[in-house]
Protein backbone atom coordinates (compact mmCIF):
# COMPACT_ATOMS: atom_id res chain seq x y z
CA UNK A 1 0.00 0.00 0.00
CA UNK A 2 2.83 2.39 0.86
CA UNK A 3 4.51 1.76 -2.51
CA UNK A 4 1.22 2.35 -4.30
CA UNK A 5 0.80 5.64 -2.45
CA UNK A 6 4.29 6.74 -3.49
CA UNK A 7 3.62 5.83 -7.12
CA UNK A 8 0.31 7.65 -7.06
CA UNK A 9 2.07 10.81 -5.93
CA UNK A 10 4.85 10.86 -8.53
CA UNK A 11 2.91 13.00 -10.99
CA UNK A 12 2.05 15.53 -8.28
CA UNK A 13 5.69 15.65 -7.16
CA UNK A 14 7.00 16.14 -10.69
CA UNK A 15 4.62 19.03 -11.35
CA UNK A 16 5.36 20.60 -7.96
CA UNK A 17 9.11 20.41 -8.35
CA UNK A 18 9.03 21.78 -11.88
CA UNK A 19 6.89 24.77 -10.85
CA UNK A 20 9.00 25.68 -7.79
CA UNK A 21 12.08 27.94 -7.98
CA UNK A 22 15.54 26.50 -7.24
CA UNK A 23 15.46 27.16 -3.51
CA UNK A 24 18.78 25.45 -2.83
CA UNK A 25 20.63 27.64 -5.29
CA UNK A 26 19.15 30.79 -3.73
CA UNK A 27 19.55 29.82 -0.06
CA UNK A 28 22.62 27.57 -0.04
CA UNK A 29 24.89 29.07 -2.70
CA UNK A 30 26.99 31.01 -0.16
CA UNK A 31 27.37 28.20 2.40
CA UNK A 32 30.58 26.30 2.91
CA UNK A 33 30.44 22.59 2.20
CA UNK A 34 30.41 21.55 5.87
CA UNK A 35 27.46 23.81 6.76
CA UNK A 36 25.62 22.85 3.58
CA UNK A 37 26.11 19.18 4.32
CA UNK A 38 24.65 19.69 7.80
CA UNK A 39 21.58 21.46 6.35
CA UNK A 40 20.95 18.69 3.84
CA UNK A 41 21.55 15.97 6.45
CA UNK A 42 18.99 17.59 8.76
CA UNK A 43 16.40 17.56 5.98
CA UNK A 44 17.22 13.98 5.09
CA UNK A 45 16.82 12.86 8.72
CA UNK A 46 13.46 14.64 9.13
CA UNK A 47 12.18 13.20 5.85
CA UNK A 48 13.29 9.70 6.86
CA UNK A 49 11.54 10.01 10.23
CA UNK A 50 8.29 11.13 8.60
CA UNK A 51 8.29 8.22 6.15
CA UNK A 52 8.53 5.87 9.13
CA UNK A 53 5.73 7.60 11.07
CA UNK A 54 2.79 5.20 11.14
CA UNK A 55 0.28 7.92 11.97
CA UNK A 56 1.21 9.90 8.86
CA UNK A 57 1.10 6.80 6.66
CA UNK A 58 -2.26 5.55 7.97
CA UNK A 59 -3.85 9.01 7.73
CA UNK A 60 -3.08 9.19 4.00
CA UNK A 61 -1.27 12.46 4.74
CA UNK A 62 0.13 14.09 1.56
CA UNK A 63 3.26 15.02 3.54
CA UNK A 64 4.28 11.36 3.32
CA UNK A 65 4.68 11.71 -0.46
CA UNK A 66 6.86 14.79 -0.14
CA UNK A 67 8.86 13.21 2.69
CA UNK A 68 9.60 10.23 0.42
CA UNK A 69 10.80 12.57 -2.33
CA UNK A 70 12.84 14.69 0.08
CA UNK A 71 14.55 11.56 1.43
CA UNK A 72 15.53 10.51 -2.09
CA UNK A 73 16.69 13.92 -3.33
CA UNK A 74 18.47 14.89 -0.13
CA UNK A 75 20.17 11.51 -0.16
CA UNK A 76 21.42 12.13 -3.68
CA UNK A 77 22.64 15.60 -2.70
CA UNK A 78 24.49 14.13 0.31
CA UNK A 79 26.21 11.63 -1.96
CA UNK A 80 27.58 14.46 -4.08
CA UNK A 81 28.58 16.51 -1.02
CA UNK A 82 30.63 13.60 0.35
CA UNK A 83 32.80 14.02 -2.72
CA UNK A 84 32.85 17.81 -2.18
CA UNK A 85 30.49 18.40 -5.11
CA UNK A 86 27.47 20.66 -5.12
CA UNK A 87 24.78 19.22 -7.38
CA UNK A 88 22.32 22.08 -8.06
CA UNK A 89 19.54 19.79 -9.31
CA UNK A 90 19.42 17.44 -6.30
CA UNK A 91 19.94 20.34 -3.87
CA UNK A 92 17.04 22.25 -5.40
CA UNK A 93 14.76 19.24 -5.38
CA UNK A 94 15.80 18.38 -1.82
CA UNK A 95 14.90 21.88 -0.62
CA UNK A 96 11.62 22.01 -2.55
CA UNK A 97 10.38 18.61 -1.39
CA UNK A 98 11.37 19.42 2.20
CA UNK A 99 9.41 22.69 2.16
CA UNK A 100 6.34 20.88 0.80
CA UNK A 101 6.78 18.20 3.45
CA UNK A 102 6.72 20.79 6.23
CA UNK A 103 3.35 22.21 5.19
CA UNK A 104 0.64 20.84 7.44
CA UNK A 105 -2.43 20.06 5.33
CA UNK A 106 -5.62 21.85 6.22
CA UNK A 107 -8.26 19.64 7.75
CA UNK A 108 -11.06 18.82 5.33
CA UNK A 109 -14.16 20.95 5.58
CA UNK A 110 -16.91 18.75 6.92
CA UNK A 111 -20.42 19.88 6.18
CA UNK A 112 -22.69 19.88 9.22
CA UNK A 113 -25.16 17.01 9.28
CA UNK A 114 -28.61 17.87 7.98
CA UNK A 115 -31.17 18.67 10.66
CA UNK A 116 -33.52 15.85 11.56
CA UNK A 117 -36.82 15.93 9.69
CA UNK A 118 -39.33 18.15 11.39
CA UNK A 119 -42.27 16.46 12.98
CA UNK A 120 -45.60 17.58 11.57
CA UNK A 121 -47.56 18.22 14.74
CA UNK A 122 -50.87 19.05 13.12
CA UNK A 123 -53.35 19.24 15.98
CA UNK A 124 -56.17 20.32 13.71
CA UNK A 125 -56.73 16.92 12.11
CA UNK A 126 -53.79 14.50 12.26
CA UNK A 127 -55.81 11.48 11.19
CA UNK A 128 -58.62 11.12 8.61
CA UNK A 129 -59.76 7.65 7.52
CA UNK A 130 -62.44 6.92 4.90
CA UNK A 131 -64.81 3.95 4.58
CA UNK A 132 -66.66 2.12 1.85
CA UNK A 133 -70.43 2.40 1.72
CA UNK A 134 -72.18 0.73 4.66
CA UNK A 135 -68.86 -0.61 5.98
CA UNK A 136 -67.16 -0.30 9.36
CA UNK A 137 -63.87 -1.71 8.05
CA UNK A 138 -61.18 0.99 7.74
CA UNK A 139 -59.86 1.63 4.24
CA UNK A 140 -56.48 0.50 2.92
CA UNK A 141 -54.78 3.75 3.95
CA UNK A 142 -55.86 3.39 7.59
CA UNK A 143 -52.71 1.55 8.70
CA UNK A 144 -50.40 4.27 7.36
CA UNK A 145 -52.47 7.06 8.92
CA UNK A 146 -52.63 5.38 12.32
CA UNK A 147 -48.89 4.68 12.25
CA UNK A 148 -48.31 8.39 11.61
CA UNK A 149 -50.43 9.28 14.64
CA UNK A 150 -48.77 6.74 16.95
CA UNK A 151 -45.21 7.59 15.85
CA UNK A 152 -45.76 11.32 16.37
CA UNK A 153 -47.68 11.04 19.63
CA UNK A 154 -44.53 11.23 21.78
CA UNK A 155 -42.58 13.91 19.84
CA UNK A 156 -45.72 16.04 19.48
CA UNK A 157 -46.76 15.53 23.11
CA UNK A 158 -50.18 14.20 22.15
CA UNK A 159 -51.60 12.67 25.33
CA UNK A 160 -55.27 12.12 24.56
CA UNK A 161 -57.19 11.18 21.43
CA UNK A 162 -60.82 11.55 20.37
CA UNK A 163 -61.96 9.26 17.57
CA UNK A 164 -65.12 10.56 15.89
CA UNK A 165 -67.16 8.45 13.47
CA UNK A 166 -69.27 9.85 10.61
CA UNK A 167 -71.49 8.60 7.77
CA UNK A 168 -72.95 10.00 4.62
CA UNK A 169 -76.66 10.82 4.35
CA UNK A 170 -77.73 7.52 2.77
CA UNK A 171 -79.84 5.56 5.29
CA UNK A 172 -81.78 6.44 8.40
CA UNK A 173 -80.42 8.68 11.11
CA UNK A 174 -80.61 5.93 13.74
CA UNK A 175 -78.78 3.39 11.56
CA UNK A 176 -76.08 5.90 10.59
CA UNK A 177 -75.48 6.81 14.22
CA UNK A 178 -74.73 3.19 15.07
CA UNK A 179 -72.60 2.75 11.94
CA UNK A 180 -70.51 5.81 12.77
CA UNK A 181 -69.90 4.41 16.27
CA UNK A 182 -68.74 1.08 14.85
CA UNK A 183 -66.35 2.94 12.58
CA UNK A 184 -64.94 4.90 15.50
CA UNK A 185 -64.53 1.72 17.55
CA UNK A 186 -62.71 -0.02 14.68
CA UNK A 187 -60.16 2.80 14.38
CA UNK A 188 -59.69 2.98 18.15
CA UNK A 189 -58.92 -0.75 18.19
CA UNK A 190 -56.22 -0.27 15.54
CA UNK A 191 -54.69 2.54 17.60
CA UNK A 192 -54.50 0.46 20.79
CA UNK A 193 -53.01 -2.42 18.80
CA UNK A 194 -50.17 -0.07 17.82
CA UNK A 195 -49.38 1.14 21.30
CA UNK A 196 -51.80 3.96 22.16
CA UNK A 197 -53.16 3.27 25.67
CA UNK A 198 -56.85 2.46 25.62
CA UNK A 199 -57.46 4.93 28.44
CA UNK A 200 -56.08 7.75 26.27
CA UNK A 201 -58.72 7.19 23.57
CA UNK A 202 -62.31 8.40 23.64
CA UNK A 203 -64.79 7.61 20.86
CA UNK A 204 -67.90 9.42 19.73
CA UNK A 205 -70.43 9.08 16.92
CA UNK A 206 -72.05 11.86 14.91
CA UNK A 207 -73.78 9.80 12.25
CA UNK A 208 -74.77 11.97 9.29
CA UNK A 209 -75.12 15.19 11.26
CA UNK A 210 -71.72 16.72 10.44
CA UNK A 211 -70.93 16.04 6.75
CA UNK A 212 -67.58 16.96 5.28
CA UNK A 213 -69.32 17.63 1.96
CA UNK A 214 -72.91 18.93 2.24
CA UNK A 215 -75.33 16.78 0.22
CA UNK A 216 -79.03 16.16 -0.06
CA UNK A 217 -80.57 13.46 2.12
CA UNK A 218 -79.99 9.96 0.76
CA UNK A 219 -76.86 10.84 -1.25
CA UNK A 220 -73.82 8.58 -0.97
CA UNK A 221 -70.58 10.56 -0.55
CA UNK A 222 -67.17 9.02 0.22
CA UNK A 223 -65.83 12.18 1.89
CA UNK A 224 -68.58 11.92 4.51
CA UNK A 225 -67.98 8.24 5.34
CA UNK A 226 -65.05 8.85 7.63
CA UNK A 227 -63.40 8.76 11.04
CA UNK A 228 -61.54 11.79 12.32
CA UNK A 229 -58.78 11.42 14.92
CA UNK A 230 -58.48 14.50 17.11
CA UNK A 231 -55.60 15.03 19.58
CA UNK A 232 -54.83 17.17 22.61
CA UNK A 233 -51.86 17.63 24.93
C-alpha positions as CSV (number, residue, x, y, z in Angstrom):
1,X,0.0,0.0,0.0
2,X,2.8,2.4,0.9
3,X,4.5,1.8,-2.5
4,X,1.2,2.3,-4.3
5,X,0.8,5.6,-2.5
6,X,4.3,6.7,-3.5
7,X,3.6,5.8,-7.1
8,X,0.3,7.6,-7.1
9,X,2.1,10.8,-5.9
10,X,4.8,10.9,-8.5
11,X,2.9,13.0,-11.0
12,X,2.1,15.5,-8.3
13,X,5.7,15.7,-7.2
14,X,7.0,16.1,-10.7
15,X,4.6,19.0,-11.3
16,X,5.4,20.6,-8.0
17,X,9.1,20.4,-8.4
18,X,9.0,21.8,-11.9
19,X,6.9,24.8,-10.8
20,X,9.0,25.7,-7.8
21,X,12.1,27.9,-8.0
22,X,15.5,26.5,-7.2
23,X,15.5,27.2,-3.5
24,X,18.8,25.5,-2.8
25,X,20.6,27.6,-5.3
26,X,19.2,30.8,-3.7
27,X,19.6,29.8,-0.1
28,X,22.6,27.6,0.0
29,X,24.9,29.1,-2.7
30,X,27.0,31.0,-0.2
31,X,27.4,28.2,2.4
32,X,30.6,26.3,2.9
33,X,30.4,22.6,2.2
34,X,30.4,21.5,5.9
35,X,27.5,23.8,6.8
36,X,25.6,22.9,3.6
37,X,26.1,19.2,4.3
38,X,24.6,19.7,7.8
39,X,21.6,21.5,6.3
40,X,20.9,18.7,3.8
41,X,21.6,16.0,6.4
42,X,19.0,17.6,8.8
43,X,16.4,17.6,6.0
44,X,17.2,14.0,5.1
45,X,16.8,12.9,8.7
46,X,13.5,14.6,9.1
47,X,12.2,13.2,5.8
48,X,13.3,9.7,6.9
49,X,11.5,10.0,10.2
50,X,8.3,11.1,8.6
51,X,8.3,8.2,6.1
52,X,8.5,5.9,9.1
53,X,5.7,7.6,11.1
54,X,2.8,5.2,11.1
55,X,0.3,7.9,12.0
56,X,1.2,9.9,8.9
57,X,1.1,6.8,6.7
58,X,-2.3,5.6,8.0
59,X,-3.8,9.0,7.7
60,X,-3.1,9.2,4.0
61,X,-1.3,12.5,4.7
62,X,0.1,14.1,1.6
63,X,3.3,15.0,3.5
64,X,4.3,11.4,3.3
65,X,4.7,11.7,-0.5
66,X,6.9,14.8,-0.1
67,X,8.9,13.2,2.7
68,X,9.6,10.2,0.4
69,X,10.8,12.6,-2.3
70,X,12.8,14.7,0.1
71,X,14.5,11.6,1.4
72,X,15.5,10.5,-2.1
73,X,16.7,13.9,-3.3
74,X,18.5,14.9,-0.1
75,X,20.2,11.5,-0.2
76,X,21.4,12.1,-3.7
77,X,22.6,15.6,-2.7
78,X,24.5,14.1,0.3
79,X,26.2,11.6,-2.0
80,X,27.6,14.5,-4.1
81,X,28.6,16.5,-1.0
82,X,30.6,13.6,0.3
83,X,32.8,14.0,-2.7
84,X,32.9,17.8,-2.2
85,X,30.5,18.4,-5.1
86,X,27.5,20.7,-5.1
87,X,24.8,19.2,-7.4
88,X,22.3,22.1,-8.1
89,X,19.5,19.8,-9.3
90,X,19.4,17.4,-6.3
91,X,19.9,20.3,-3.9
92,X,17.0,22.3,-5.4
93,X,14.8,19.2,-5.4
94,X,15.8,18.4,-1.8
95,X,14.9,21.9,-0.6
96,X,11.6,22.0,-2.6
97,X,10.4,18.6,-1.4
98,X,11.4,19.4,2.2
99,X,9.4,22.7,2.2
100,X,6.3,20.9,0.8
101,X,6.8,18.2,3.4
102,X,6.7,20.8,6.2
103,X,3.4,22.2,5.2
104,X,0.6,20.8,7.4
105,X,-2.4,20.1,5.3
106,X,-5.6,21.9,6.2
107,X,-8.3,19.6,7.8
108,X,-11.1,18.8,5.3
109,X,-14.2,20.9,5.6
110,X,-16.9,18.7,6.9
111,X,-20.4,19.9,6.2
112,X,-22.7,19.9,9.2
113,X,-25.2,17.0,9.3
114,X,-28.6,17.9,8.0
115,X,-31.2,18.7,10.7
116,X,-33.5,15.8,11.6
117,X,-36.8,15.9,9.7
118,X,-39.3,18.2,11.4
119,X,-42.3,16.5,13.0
120,X,-45.6,17.6,11.6
121,X,-47.6,18.2,14.7
122,X,-50.9,19.0,13.1
123,X,-53.3,19.2,16.0
124,X,-56.2,20.3,13.7
125,X,-56.7,16.9,12.1
126,X,-53.8,14.5,12.3
127,X,-55.8,11.5,11.2
128,X,-58.6,11.1,8.6
129,X,-59.8,7.7,7.5
130,X,-62.4,6.9,4.9
131,X,-64.8,4.0,4.6
132,X,-66.7,2.1,1.8
133,X,-70.4,2.4,1.7
134,X,-72.2,0.7,4.7
135,X,-68.9,-0.6,6.0
136,X,-67.2,-0.3,9.4
137,X,-63.9,-1.7,8.1
138,X,-61.2,1.0,7.7
139,X,-59.9,1.6,4.2
140,X,-56.5,0.5,2.9
141,X,-54.8,3.8,4.0
142,X,-55.9,3.4,7.6
143,X,-52.7,1.6,8.7
144,X,-50.4,4.3,7.4
145,X,-52.5,7.1,8.9
146,X,-52.6,5.4,12.3
147,X,-48.9,4.7,12.2
148,X,-48.3,8.4,11.6
149,X,-50.4,9.3,14.6
150,X,-48.8,6.7,16.9
151,X,-45.2,7.6,15.8
152,X,-45.8,11.3,16.4
153,X,-47.7,11.0,19.6
154,X,-44.5,11.2,21.8
155,X,-42.6,13.9,19.8
156,X,-45.7,16.0,19.5
157,X,-46.8,15.5,23.1
158,X,-50.2,14.2,22.1
159,X,-51.6,12.7,25.3
160,X,-55.3,12.1,24.6
161,X,-57.2,11.2,21.4
162,X,-60.8,11.5,20.4
163,X,-62.0,9.3,17.6
164,X,-65.1,10.6,15.9
165,X,-67.2,8.5,13.5
166,X,-69.3,9.9,10.6
167,X,-71.5,8.6,7.8
168,X,-73.0,10.0,4.6
169,X,-76.7,10.8,4.3
170,X,-77.7,7.5,2.8
171,X,-79.8,5.6,5.3
172,X,-81.8,6.4,8.4
173,X,-80.4,8.7,11.1
174,X,-80.6,5.9,13.7
175,X,-78.8,3.4,11.6
176,X,-76.1,5.9,10.6
177,X,-75.5,6.8,14.2
178,X,-74.7,3.2,15.1
179,X,-72.6,2.8,11.9
180,X,-70.5,5.8,12.8
181,X,-69.9,4.4,16.3
182,X,-68.7,1.1,14.9
183,X,-66.4,2.9,12.6
184,X,-64.9,4.9,15.5
185,X,-64.5,1.7,17.5
186,X,-62.7,0.0,14.7
187,X,-60.2,2.8,14.4
188,X,-59.7,3.0,18.2
189,X,-58.9,-0.8,18.2
190,X,-56.2,-0.3,15.5
191,X,-54.7,2.5,17.6
192,X,-54.5,0.5,20.8
193,X,-53.0,-2.4,18.8
194,X,-50.2,-0.1,17.8
195,X,-49.4,1.1,21.3
196,X,-51.8,4.0,22.2
197,X,-53.2,3.3,25.7
198,X,-56.9,2.5,25.6
199,X,-57.5,4.9,28.4
200,X,-56.1,7.7,26.3
201,X,-58.7,7.2,23.6
202,X,-62.3,8.4,23.6
203,X,-64.8,7.6,20.9
204,X,-67.9,9.4,19.7
205,X,-70.4,9.1,16.9
206,X,-72.0,11.9,14.9
207,X,-73.8,9.8,12.2
208,X,-74.8,12.0,9.3
209,X,-75.1,15.2,11.3
210,X,-71.7,16.7,10.4
211,X,-70.9,16.0,6.8
212,X,-67.6,17.0,5.3
213,X,-69.3,17.6,2.0
214,X,-72.9,18.9,2.2
215,X,-75.3,16.8,0.2
216,X,-79.0,16.2,-0.1
217,X,-80.6,13.5,2.1
218,X,-80.0,10.0,0.8
219,X,-76.9,10.8,-1.3
220,X,-73.8,8.6,-1.0
221,X,-70.6,10.6,-0.6
222,X,-67.2,9.0,0.2
223,X,-65.8,12.2,1.9
224,X,-68.6,11.9,4.5
225,X,-68.0,8.2,5.3
226,X,-65.1,8.8,7.6
227,X,-63.4,8.8,11.0
228,X,-61.5,11.8,12.3
229,X,-58.8,11.4,14.9
230,X,-58.5,14.5,17.1
231,X,-55.6,15.0,19.6
232,X,-54.8,17.2,22.6
233,X,-51.9,17.6,24.9
